[in-house]
Amino acid sequence: MPDNPKLIPQTDKPKTASKKVGRRKQKGVLTSNTHLPPDDRIFVNCEGANKNFMTDTHSKETRSYNMSRIKGKNTKPELVVRRFLFANGFRYRLHAKNLPGKPDIVLPKYKTVIFVNGCFWHGHQNCKYFVPPKTRTEWWLQKITNTQNRDRQAQTELQSLGWRVITIWECELKPKKVEERLNGLLSYLLSMK
């Protein structure tokens, strides 16, 4: 360890390890640098740092890797809705690039689009799954606000083109609520025939 107690060790070379996930192996990144030789450590001086700002515990490469693993399409909640619709005889298109906002599910016969939104990423108000991060809070809130603005703009444009817009939230597809929500969706779609 360094002589100065105000220096904190960090690494810029993340170690990788394999861990089993289901039947496949997924490459993960270790964040601990305790097993690295002293030459591979970087020491950052935290003297005079803003006390409200907490340093990210991951290196830039590790954070980039973690963020790249977050899906934008074919998420579990989206697959739940798609399987339900298909099992009930509905046929649809996916992620139509020619429509504003690239809706997750497009039902052309019913002139309806469905967005399946993650509660965190789209800022679902009064939802226990939307908790702003403790670090870089302003940046995250701005990012989520921008996403909400894009969602509203896409919805307005779709409605002006004559499309019905349905938003299904991730929390509505949790085990206790999923049956009620999907049956409500089915009733709505069947009422439009």
C-alpha positions in Angstrom: 0.0 0.0 0.0 1.2 3.6 -0.5 2.4 5.7 2.3 -0.3 8.3 1.9 -3.6 6.9 3.3 -5.7 9.2 1.1 -4.7 7.3 -2.0 -7.1 4.6 -3.1 -6.0 1.7 -5.3 -7.9 1.2 -8.6 -7.2 -0.9 -11.6 -7.4 -0.1 -15.3 -6.9 -3.7 -16.4 -10.0 -5.7 -15.4 -9.4 -9.4 -14.9 -11.9 -11.7 -16.6 -13.4 -15.0 -15.4 -15.8 -17.4 -16.8 -18.9 -18.4 -14.8 -21.6 -20.8 -15.8 -25.0 -19.4 -16.7 -27.5 -22.0 -17.5 -25.9 -24.4 -20.1 -23.6 -21.7 -21.6 -20.6 -20.0 -20.2 -20.8 -16.2 -20.0 -17.7 -14.1 -19.8 -17.8 -11.9 -16.7 -15.4 -9.3 -15.4 -13.9 -9.3 -11.9 -13.9 -5.9 -10.2 -11.5 -6.6 -7.4 -7.9 -5.6 -7.8 -6.6 -7.2 -4.6 -4.9 -10.0 -6.5 -3.1 -7.8 -9.0 0.5 -7.1 -8.6 1.3 -3.5 -7.4 2.5 -2.6 -10.9 -1.0 -3.0 -12.4 -2.6 -0.7 -9.8 -3.4 3.0 -10.4 -3.6 5.3 -7.4 -6.0 8.1 -7.5 -5.7 11.1 -5.2 -9.1 11.8 -3.6 -7.9 14.8 -1.6 -10.3 17.7 -2.1 -12.8 15.6 -4.0 -16.5 16.4 -3.9 -17.9 14.5 -0.9 -21.3 14.0 -2.7 -19.7 12.3 -5.6 -18.9 8.6 -5.3 -16.3 7.1 -7.6 -17.5 4.4 -9.9 -16.4 1.0 -8.5 -15.8 -0.3 -12.0 -13.1 0.7 -14.5 -14.3 2.4 -17.7 -13.8 -0.8 -19.7 -15.8 -2.9 -17.2 -18.6 -0.3 -17.1 -18.7 -0.3 -20.9 -18.9 -4.1 -21.0 -21.7 -4.2 -18.4 -23.7 -1.6 -20.3 -23.2 -3.3 -23.6 -24.9 -6.4 -22.2 -28.2 -4.5 -21.6 -30.7 -5.5 -24.2 -32.9 -3.1 -26.1 -34.9 -5.8 -28.1 -36.2 -9.2 -27.3 -36.2 -8.6 -23.6 -38.0 -11.1 -21.2 -41.0 -8.9 -20.7 -41.3 -8.3 -24.4 -41.1 -12.1 -25.0 -43.9 -12.7 -22.5 -46.2 -10.4 -24.4 -45.3 -11.8 -27.8 -45.9 -15.4 -26.7 -49.2 -14.5 -25.2 -50.4 -12.7 -28.4 -49.2 -15.5 -30.7 -50.9 -18.2 -28.5 -54.1 -16.2 -28.8 -53.9 -16.1 -32.6 -52.5 -12.6 -33.1 -49.8 -12.1 -35.8 -47.5 -9.1 -35.6 -44.4 -7.4 -36.8 -41.5 -6.5 -34.6 -39.5 -3.3 -34.2 -40.9 -1.6 -37.3 -38.2 0.9 -38.3 -40.6 2.8 -40.5 -42.8 3.9 -37.6 -41.9 6.6 -35.0 -40.2 5.2 -31.9 -39.7 1.7 -33.5 -42.5 0.0 -31.5 -41.7 -3.4 -30.0 -44.9 -5.0 -31.4 -47.0 -3.8 -34.4 -50.4 -5.3 -35.0 -51.2 -3.9 -38.5 -54.6 -5.6 -38.7 -55.7 -3.7 -35.6 -53.7 -0.5 -36.4 -52.2 -0.9 -32.9 -48.6 -0.7 -31.6 -47.4 -2.0 -28.3 -44.4 -0.6 -26.4 -43.0 -2.9 -23.6 -41.1 -0.5 -21.4 -38.6 -1.2 -18.7 -39.6 0.6 -15.5 -36.0 1.9 -14.8 -35.0 2.9 -18.4 -38.3 4.7 -19.1 -38.8 6.2 -15.7 -42.1 4.6 -14.6 -43.5 7.0 -12.0 -44.5 5.6 -8.6 -43.0 2.2 -9.3 -40.7 0.4 -6.9 -38.5 -0.7 -9.8 -37.7 2.9 -10.8 -35.0 4.0 -8.3 -32.5 6.6 -9.5 -28.9 5.5 -8.9 -27.1 7.1 -6.0 -24.0 7.9 -8.2 -24.2 10.4 -11.1 -27.9 11.0 -10.2 -28.2 14.2 -12.3 -26.8 12.5 -15.4 -29.1 9.4 -15.0 -32.2 11.6 -14.4 -31.4 13.6 -17.5 -30.9 10.5 -19.5 -34.3 9.1 -18.3 -36.1 12.4 -18.9 -34.8 12.4 -22.5 -36.1 8.9 -23.0 -39.5 9.9 -21.6 -39.6 12.9 -24.0 -38.8 10.7 -27.0 -41.5 8.3 -25.8 -44.1 11.1 -25.7 -43.0 12.4 -29.1 -43.2 9.0 -30.7 -46.7 8.4 -29.2 -48.0 11.7 -30.5 -46.6 11.1 -34.0 -48.1 7.5 -34.0 -51.5 8.8 -32.9 -51.4 11.5 -35.6 -50.8 8.7 -38.1 -53.9 6.9 -36.9 -52.2 4.2 -34.7 -53.5 3.2 -31.3 -50.6 3.1 -28.8 -50.5 0.7 -25.8 -47.7 0.8 -23.3 -47.1 -2.2 -21.1 -44.7 -1.7 -18.2 -42.2 -4.3 -16.9 -43.8 -4.2 -13.4 -47.2 -5.2 -15.0 -45.7 -8.4 -16.2 -44.5 -9.6 -12.8 -46.1 -13.0 -11.7 -48.8 -11.4 -9.5 -50.1 -9.0 -12.2 -49.2 -10.7 -15.5 -52.5 -12.6 -16.0 -54.7 -9.6 -15.3 -52.7 -7.3 -17.6 -52.5 -9.7 -20.5 -56.2 -10.5 -20.3 -57.0 -6.8 -20.3 -54.8 -6.4 -23.4 -56.7 -9.3 -25.0 -60.1 -7.9 -24.2 -59.0 -4.5 -25.6 -57.8 -6.0 -28.9 -60.8 -8.2 -29.3 -63.2 -5.2 -28.8 -61.6 -3.6 -31.9 -62.6 -6.4 -34.3 
